[in-house]
Amino acid sequence: CHHQFNEPVSRDIRGEIGSVTTNTKGALKTAAEDAIRQFIETLGGEETSEFYNLVLAEVEEPLLRLVMEYTANNQSRAAAMLGLNRGTLRKKLRQYNLL
């Protein structure tokens, strides 16, 4: 799929995860590992009890923002793409001031 993010997508995007190549998935996993490793190094040995939520918040906001951009702000399509119900998506969009 080679769409520009700001180009509306007219077809149903559900089920496309299966078409994502292994290389693409591997690249995302490697990038995430590198970023998390760097994030851990910035702790400098300090203990934290909120690391899981901190990392999720750092990943979730750009994920939601880019999926909304990809779906031309169509919440129903974005929710379907993410596997969330629309109410949950709206709650998360509000949480990150994306509405």
N, C-alpha and C positions, 0 to 999 in steps of 0.2 A: 504494500500500500504506500504510495508516494504522494500523499496529499500535503498541501501547505496547510499549516494549522489554522489559518484564517479563512480557508476555503471551505464552504459548507459541504458536508457529505450527505448525499441524498439517499443512500441505501442504508439498510439495517446493518448495524455494526456488531450486533450480538454474535457471539461464537467466533469472532476473529482471533481470539487469543490462541486458538489452535494453529493458526497460520503464522504466528510469530516464529521466526526461525530460531533454532538452538543457538546460533551465533549471537543473535540479538539479545536473547535471554541471558546468555553468558556475559555479554558486554555490560548489561545492566547490573548483573550480580557482582561482577568485578569492580565496576565503578562504585557500587554501594559499599562493598568491602573496603575499598581504598578510602572512601570518604569517612566511614565509621572508624577505621583505624586512625586517621588523622584527628578525628573528633576525640577519640580516647586519649591520644597523645597530648592534646591540649589540656586534659585534666591534670597532667603533671603528678600523677599518683594520688590525687585527692579522691576520696570516696564520694559517691553520689547515690541517692536512692531513686532519682527520677530520670535516669539515663534512658530507659526504654521509652517513656513518654516524650522526652526531649528529642530523641531520634525520630520517632514517629511523626511528631509535629513538623520537624524539618523536612520530612519526605512527603507527608500528606498534603501540605499546602501547595507545593509546585505540581504534585500529581493532579489535584483537583483543578487547579488553575489551567493546566495544559489540556486536560480532558475537556473542560468547559470550552476552551478555545477551539479544540479539535471538533467539537460537536456544535460549533456556532452558538454556544450558550443554550442549547436545547437540554433542559434538565432531565427529561424523560430518557433521551438517548444517552446522556452522560451517566445516569443512574444505571441503565441497562449495561453499558460498557463496563462500569465499575462493579457490577453485581450488588448494588445497593438499592434499597427502595428509595423513592423520590423524597420522602420525608427525612430520611437519614442524610441523604445528599444535601438537602436544603439546610439542615442543622449544621452540617460540617462547613458548608459554604458561608453561613453566617459566622461561624466560629473563626474563620480566617478572613472575614470581611471581603468575601468574594461575591456577595449578592448585590 
